[in-house]
Amino acid sequence: MSTTSTPADFLRVVKGSPTAEELAALTAVVLALQTANDDAPARPPQRHWARRTALNLAPKPGPGAWRRSRG
Protein backbone atom coordinates (compact mmCIF):
# COMPACT_ATOMS: atom_id res chain seq x y z
CA MET A 1 0.00 0.00 0.00
CA SER A 2 1.43 3.35 -0.97
CA THR A 3 0.64 6.56 0.82
CA THR A 4 0.62 9.59 -1.37
CA SER A 5 -0.12 12.96 0.07
CA THR A 6 -1.89 15.47 -2.07
CA PRO A 7 -0.97 19.11 -1.57
CA ALA A 8 -3.67 21.50 -0.46
CA ASP A 9 -5.56 23.21 -3.24
CA PHE A 10 -3.83 26.45 -4.12
CA LEU A 11 -6.64 27.55 -6.41
CA ARG A 12 -10.00 25.94 -6.90
CA VAL A 13 -12.26 26.42 -9.91
CA VAL A 14 -15.87 26.55 -8.74
CA LYS A 15 -17.50 27.56 -12.01
CA GLY A 16 -16.49 27.34 -15.64
CA SER A 17 -13.69 25.44 -17.29
CA PRO A 18 -10.49 27.48 -17.62
CA THR A 19 -7.74 26.32 -19.91
CA ALA A 20 -4.33 25.30 -18.64
CA GLU A 21 -2.92 28.61 -19.91
CA GLU A 22 -5.55 30.60 -18.00
CA LEU A 23 -4.81 28.70 -14.79
CA ALA A 24 -1.08 29.25 -15.28
CA ALA A 25 -1.62 32.99 -15.80
CA LEU A 26 -3.82 33.25 -12.72
CA THR A 27 -1.30 31.34 -10.63
CA ALA A 28 1.52 33.61 -11.82
CA VAL A 29 -0.45 36.74 -10.90
CA VAL A 30 -1.40 35.44 -7.44
CA LEU A 31 2.18 34.41 -6.68
CA ALA A 32 3.53 37.76 -7.93
CA LEU A 33 1.11 39.67 -5.70
CA GLN A 34 2.03 37.51 -2.71
CA THR A 35 5.74 38.07 -3.34
CA ALA A 36 5.20 41.82 -3.70
CA ASN A 37 3.47 41.93 -0.30
CA ASP A 38 6.24 39.91 1.33
CA ASP A 39 8.90 42.30 0.02
CA ALA A 40 7.12 45.43 1.26
CA PRO A 41 9.06 47.27 3.95
CA ALA A 42 7.64 47.03 7.44
CA ARG A 43 8.22 50.73 8.02
CA PRO A 44 5.40 52.61 9.70
CA PRO A 45 3.95 55.58 7.82
CA GLN A 46 5.52 58.91 8.71
CA ARG A 47 3.23 61.83 9.31
CA HIS A 48 3.68 65.19 7.62
CA TRP A 49 4.38 67.03 10.89
CA ALA A 50 7.09 64.55 11.81
CA ARG A 51 8.75 65.08 8.43
CA ARG A 52 8.60 68.85 8.85
CA THR A 53 10.08 68.53 12.34
CA ALA A 54 12.89 66.31 11.04
CA LEU A 55 13.68 68.93 8.40
CA ASN A 56 13.51 71.67 11.05
CA LEU A 57 10.71 73.48 9.20
CA ALA A 58 8.11 75.56 11.01
CA PRO A 59 4.42 75.37 10.10
CA LYS A 60 3.43 77.88 7.43
CA PRO A 61 0.57 80.18 8.47
CA GLY A 62 -1.92 81.50 5.99
CA PRO A 63 -5.03 80.59 4.05
CA GLY A 64 -5.46 76.84 3.72
CA ALA A 65 -2.88 76.04 6.41
CA TRP A 66 -5.31 73.69 8.08
CA ARG A 67 -5.44 71.60 4.89
CA ARG A 68 -1.68 71.24 4.75
CA SER A 69 -1.49 70.24 8.42
CA ARG A 70 -3.87 67.32 8.28
CA GLY A 71 -1.01 64.82 8.10
N, CA, C and O atoms as a GROMACS GRO file, in nm:
protein
  284
    1MET      N    1   0.084  -0.117   0.000
    1MET     CA    2   0.000   0.000   0.000
    1MET      C    3   0.089   0.123   0.000
    1MET      O    4   0.179   0.136   0.083
    2SER      N    5   0.064   0.213  -0.091
    2SER     CA    6   0.143   0.335  -0.097
    2SER      C    7   0.062   0.451  -0.041
    2SER      O    8  -0.059   0.460  -0.060
    3THR      N    9   0.132   0.538   0.028
    3THR     CA   10   0.064   0.656   0.082
    3THR      C   11   0.115   0.777   0.006
    3THR      O   12   0.232   0.813   0.013
    4THR      N   13   0.026   0.838  -0.064
    4THR     CA   14   0.062   0.959  -0.137
    4THR      C   15  -0.016   1.074  -0.076
    4THR      O   16  -0.137   1.066  -0.055
    5SER      N   17   0.055   1.179  -0.049
    5SER     CA   18  -0.012   1.296   0.007
    5SER      C   19  -0.038   1.396  -0.104
    5SER      O   20   0.050   1.424  -0.186
    6THR      N   21  -0.156   1.447  -0.107
    6THR     CA   22  -0.190   1.547  -0.207
    6THR      C   23  -0.175   1.684  -0.144
    6THR      O   24  -0.223   1.706  -0.032
    7PRO      N   25  -0.112   1.776  -0.212
    7PRO     CA   26  -0.097   1.911  -0.157
    7PRO      C   27  -0.233   1.980  -0.149
    7PRO      O   28  -0.325   1.949  -0.225
    8ALA      N   29  -0.243   2.073  -0.059
    8ALA     CA   30  -0.367   2.150  -0.046
    8ALA      C   31  -0.393   2.228  -0.174
    8ALA      O   32  -0.301   2.270  -0.243
    9ASP      N   33  -0.520   2.246  -0.203
    9ASP     CA   34  -0.556   2.321  -0.324
    9ASP      C   35  -0.508   2.465  -0.312
    9ASP      O   36  -0.542   2.536  -0.218
   10PHE      N   37  -0.428   2.506  -0.408
   10PHE     CA   38  -0.383   2.645  -0.412
   10PHE      C   39  -0.492   2.733  -0.469
   10PHE      O   40  -0.522   2.840  -0.416
   11LEU      N   41  -0.551   2.688  -0.578
   11LEU     CA   42  -0.664   2.755  -0.641
   11LEU      C   43  -0.769   2.649  -0.671
   11LEU      O   44  -0.737   2.535  -0.703
   12ARG      N   45  -0.893   2.688  -0.661
   12ARG     CA   46  -1.000   2.594  -0.690
   12ARG      C   47  -1.098   2.661  -0.787
   12ARG      O   48  -1.142   2.773  -0.763
   13VAL      N   49  -1.130   2.592  -0.893
   13VAL     CA   50  -1.226   2.642  -0.991
   13VAL      C   51  -1.364   2.595  -0.946
   13VAL      O   52  -1.389   2.475  -0.935
   14VAL      N   53  -1.453   2.691  -0.920
   14VAL     CA   54  -1.587   2.655  -0.874
   14VAL      C   55  -1.691   2.669  -0.985
   14VAL      O   56  -1.802   2.617  -0.974
   15LYS      N   57  -1.655   2.740  -1.091
   15LYS     CA   58  -1.750   2.756  -1.201
   15LYS      C   59  -1.672   2.779  -1.330
   15LYS      O   60  -1.574   2.852  -1.331
   16GLY      N   61  -1.716   2.717  -1.436
   16GLY     CA   62  -1.649   2.734  -1.564
   16GLY      C   63  -1.543   2.628  -1.586
   16GLY      O   64  -1.523   2.540  -1.503
   17SER      N   65  -1.475   2.640  -1.698
   17SER     CA   66  -1.369   2.544  -1.729
   17SER      C   67  -1.252   2.619  -1.791
   17SER      O   68  -1.242   2.627  -1.914
   18PRO      N   69  -1.164   2.674  -1.708
   18PRO     CA   70  -1.049   2.748  -1.762
   18PRO      C   71  -0.949   2.654  -1.828
   18PRO      O   72  -0.938   2.536  -1.794
   19THR      N   73  -0.878   2.710  -1.923
   19THR     CA   74  -0.774   2.632  -1.991
   19THR      C   75  -0.650   2.626  -1.902
   19THR      O   76  -0.639   2.698  -1.803
   20ALA      N   77  -0.558   2.542  -1.940
   20ALA     CA   78  -0.433   2.530  -1.864
   20ALA      C   79  -0.356   2.662  -1.867
   20ALA      O   80  -0.292   2.699  -1.768
   21GLU      N   81  -0.362   2.732  -1.980
   21GLU     CA   82  -0.292   2.861  -1.991
   21GLU      C   83  -0.355   2.965  -1.898
   21GLU      O   84  -0.283   3.044  -1.836
   22GLU      N   85  -0.487   2.966  -1.888
   22GLU     CA   86  -0.555   3.060  -1.800
   22GLU      C   87  -0.522   3.032  -1.653
   22GLU      O   88  -0.500   3.125  -1.576
   23LEU      N   89  -0.518   2.906  -1.616
   23LEU     CA   90  -0.481   2.870  -1.479
   23LEU      C   91  -0.336   2.908  -1.450
   23LEU      O   92  -0.304   2.955  -1.340
   24ALA      N   93  -0.249   2.888  -1.547
   24ALA     CA   94  -0.108   2.926  -1.528
   24ALA      C   95  -0.094   3.076  -1.512
   24ALA      O   96  -0.017   3.122  -1.428
   25ALA      N   97  -0.168   3.153  -1.591
   25ALA     CA   98  -0.162   3.299  -1.580
   25ALA      C   99  -0.215   3.346  -1.446
   25ALA      O  100  -0.155   3.433  -1.382
   26LEU      N  101  -0.325   3.289  -1.402
   26LEU     CA  102  -0.382   3.325  -1.272
   26LEU      C  103  -0.287   3.291  -1.158
   26LEU      O  104  -0.270   3.370  -1.066
   27THR      N  105  -0.226   3.175  -1.165
   27THR     CA  106  -0.130   3.134  -1.063
   27THR      C  107  -0.011   3.229  -1.060
   27THR      O  108   0.036   3.266  -0.952
   28ALA      N  109   0.038   3.269  -1.176
   28ALA     CA  110   0.152   3.362  -1.182
   28ALA      C  111   0.116   3.496  -1.119
   28ALA      O  112   0.197   3.554  -1.047
   29VAL      N  113  -0.003   3.545  -1.146
   29VAL     CA  114  -0.045   3.674  -1.090
   29VAL      C  115  -0.058   3.665  -0.938
   29VAL      O  116  -0.012   3.754  -0.866
   30VAL      N  117  -0.122   3.560  -0.889
   30VAL     CA  118  -0.140   3.544  -0.744
   30VAL      C  119  -0.005   3.533  -0.674
   30VAL      O  120   0.016   3.595  -0.570
   31LEU      N  121   0.086   3.455  -0.729
   31LEU     CA  122   0.218   3.442  -0.668
   31LEU      C  123   0.297   3.572  -0.673
   31LEU      O  124   0.369   3.604  -0.579
   32ALA      N  125   0.283   3.647  -0.782
   32ALA     CA  126   0.353   3.776  -0.793
   32ALA      C  127   0.300   3.874  -0.690
   32ALA      O  128   0.377   3.947  -0.628
   33LEU      N  129   0.169   3.877  -0.670
   33LEU     CA  130   0.111   3.967  -0.570
   33LEU      C  131   0.153   3.927  -0.429
   33LEU      O  132   0.180   4.013  -0.346
   34GLN      N  133   0.160   3.798  -0.403
   34GLN     CA  134   0.203   3.751  -0.271
   34GLN      C  135   0.349   3.787  -0.247
   34GLN      O  136   0.385   3.828  -0.136
   35THR      N  137   0.432   3.772  -0.347
   35THR     CA  138   0.574   3.807  -0.334
   35THR      C  139   0.591   3.956  -0.314
   35THR      O  140   0.676   3.999  -0.237
   36ALA      N  141   0.511   4.037  -0.384
   36ALA     CA  142   0.520   4.182  -0.370
   36ALA      C  143   0.484   4.224  -0.228
   36ALA      O  144   0.546   4.316  -0.174
   37ASN      N  145   0.385   4.161  -0.167
   37ASN     CA  146   0.347   4.193  -0.030
   37ASN      C  147   0.453   4.149   0.069
   37ASN      O  148   0.474   4.216   0.170
   38ASP      N  149   0.520   4.039   0.043
   38ASP     CA  150   0.624   3.991   0.133
   38ASP      C  151   0.746   4.081   0.130
   38ASP      O  152   0.816   4.094   0.230
   39ASP      N  153   0.773   4.145   0.016
   39ASP     CA  154   0.890   4.230   0.002
   39ASP      C  155   0.867   4.373   0.050
   39ASP      O  156   0.961   4.452   0.055
   40ALA      N  157   0.743   4.406   0.083
   40ALA     CA  158   0.712   4.543   0.126
   40ALA      C  159   0.782   4.574   0.258
   40ALA      O  160   0.785   4.490   0.348
   41PRO      N  161   0.839   4.693   0.270
   41PRO     CA  162   0.906   4.727   0.395
   41PRO      C  163   0.807   4.737   0.509
   41PRO      O  164   0.693   4.779   0.490
   42ALA      N  165   0.850   4.700   0.626
   42ALA     CA  166   0.764   4.703   0.744
   42ALA      C  167   0.781   4.835   0.818
   42ALA      O  168   0.776   4.839   0.941
   43ARG      N  169   0.801   4.942   0.744
   43ARG     CA  170   0.822   5.074   0.802
   43ARG      C  171   0.688   5.142   0.827
   43ARG      O  172   0.605   5.147   0.737
   44PRO      N  173   0.667   5.194   0.945
   44PRO     CA  174   0.540   5.261   0.970
   44PRO      C  175   0.530   5.392   0.891
   44PRO      O  176   0.633   5.454   0.862
   45PRO      N  177   0.409   5.433   0.856
   45PRO     CA  178   0.395   5.558   0.782
   45PRO      C  179   0.441   5.677   0.866
   45PRO      O  180   0.420   5.681   0.987
   46GLN      N  181   0.501   5.773   0.801
   46GLN     CA  182   0.552   5.891   0.870
   46GLN      C  183   0.459   6.007   0.843
   46GLN      O  184   0.426   6.036   0.728
   47ARG      N  185   0.416   6.073   0.946
   47ARG     CA  186   0.322   6.183   0.931
   47ARG      C  187   0.393   6.308   0.881
   47ARG      O  188   0.515   6.324   0.896
   48HIS      N  189   0.314   6.396   0.821
   48HIS     CA  190   0.368   6.519   0.762
   48HIS      C  191   0.437   6.606   0.867
   48HIS      O  192   0.544   6.661   0.840
   49TRP      N  193   0.377   6.619   0.985
   49TRP     CA  194   0.438   6.703   1.089
   49TRP      C  195   0.572   6.646   1.132
   49TRP      O  196   0.666   6.722   1.158
   50ALA      N  197   0.583   6.516   1.142
   50ALA     CA  198   0.710   6.455   1.182
   50ALA      C  199   0.817   6.482   1.076
   50ALA      O  200   0.933   6.506   1.110
   51ARG      N  201   0.778   6.478   0.948
   51ARG     CA  202   0.875   6.508   0.843
   51ARG      C  203   0.920   6.652   0.852
   51ARG      O  204   1.039   6.682   0.839
   52ARG      N  205   0.825   6.743   0.875
   52ARG     CA  206   0.860   6.885   0.885
   52ARG      C  207   0.951   6.908   1.005
   52ARG      O  208   1.043   6.989   0.998
   53THR      N  209   0.925   6.839   1.115
   53THR     CA  210   1.008   6.853   1.234
   53THR      C  211   1.149   6.801   1.206
   53THR      O  212   1.248   6.862   1.246
   54ALA      N  213   1.158   6.688   1.136
   54ALA     CA  214   1.289   6.631   1.104
   54ALA      C  215   1.369   6.725   1.014
   54ALA      O  216   1.492   6.730   1.022
   55LEU      N  217   1.300   6.798   0.928
   55LEU     CA  218   1.368   6.893   0.840
   55LEU      C  219   1.386   7.030   0.904
   55LEU      O  220   1.440   7.122   0.843
   56ASN      N  221   1.340   7.042   1.029
   56ASN     CA  222   1.351   7.167   1.105
   56ASN      C  223   1.275   7.281   1.035
   56ASN      O  224   1.324   7.393   1.027
   57LEU      N  225   1.156   7.249   0.986
   57LEU     CA  226   1.071   7.348   0.920
   57LEU      C  227   0.954   7.383   1.010
   57LEU      O  228   0.891   7.295   1.069
   58ALA      N  229   0.924   7.510   1.021
   58ALA     CA  230   0.811   7.556   1.101
   58ALA      C  231   0.683   7.547   1.018
   58ALA      O  232   0.689   7.552   0.896
   59PRO      N  233   0.568   7.535   1.084
   59PRO     CA  234   0.442   7.537   1.010
   59PRO      C  235   0.423   7.670   0.938
   59PRO      O  236   0.462   7.775   0.990
   60LYS      N  237   0.364   7.666   0.820
   60LYS     CA  238   0.343   7.788   0.743
   60LYS      C  239   0.202   7.841   0.770
   60LYS      O  240   0.105   7.772   0.740
   61PRO      N  241   0.190   7.962   0.826
   61PRO     CA  242   0.057   8.018   0.847
   61PRO      C  243   0.000   8.072   0.717
   61PRO      O  244   0.072   8.094   0.620
   62GLY      N  245  -0.130   8.091   0.716
   62GLY     CA  246  -0.192   8.150   0.599
   62GLY      C  247  -0.318   8.076   0.558
   62GLY      O  248  -0.356   7.977   0.621
   63PRO      N  249  -0.381   8.123   0.452
   63PRO     CA  250  -0.503   8.059   0.405
   63PRO      C  251  -0.476   7.913   0.364
   63PRO      O  252  -0.378   7.885   0.294
   64GLY      N  253  -0.561   7.824   0.407
   64GLY     CA  254  -0.546   7.684   0.372
   64GLY      C  255  -0.443   7.609   0.455
   64GLY      O  256  -0.412   7.494   0.424
   65ALA      N  257  -0.389   7.671   0.560
   65ALA     CA  258  -0.288   7.604   0.641
   65ALA      C  259  -0.344   7.480   0.708
   65ALA      O  260  -0.273   7.381   0.727
   66TRP      N  261  -0.470   7.485   0.744
   66TRP     CA  262  -0.531   7.369   0.809
   66TRP      C  263  -0.535   7.249   0.714
   66TRP      O  264  -0.529   7.135   0.761
   67ARG      N  265  -0.545   7.272   0.584
   67ARG     CA  266  -0.544   7.160   0.489
   67ARG      C  267  -0.406   7.095   0.481
   67ARG      O  268  -0.395   6.973   0.473
   68ARG      N  269  -0.304   7.177   0.484
   68ARG     CA  270  -0.168   7.124   0.475
   68ARG      C  271  -0.125   7.054   0.603
   68ARG      O  272  -0.032   6.974   0.600
   69SER      N  273  -0.192   7.081   0.715
   69SER     CA  274  -0.149   7.024   0.842
   69SER      C  275  -0.224   6.897   0.880
   69SER      O  276  -0.206   6.846   0.990
   70ARG      N  277  -0.306   6.847   0.790
   70ARG     CA  278  -0.387   6.732   0.828
   70ARG      C  279  -0.309   6.601   0.836
   70ARG      O  280  -0.363   6.501   0.883
   71GLY      N  281  -0.184   6.599   0.793
   71GLY     CA  282  -0.100   6.482   0.810
   71GLY      C  283  -0.116   6.390   0.701
   71GLY      O  284  -0.052   6.284   0.699
   0.00000   0.00000   0.00000
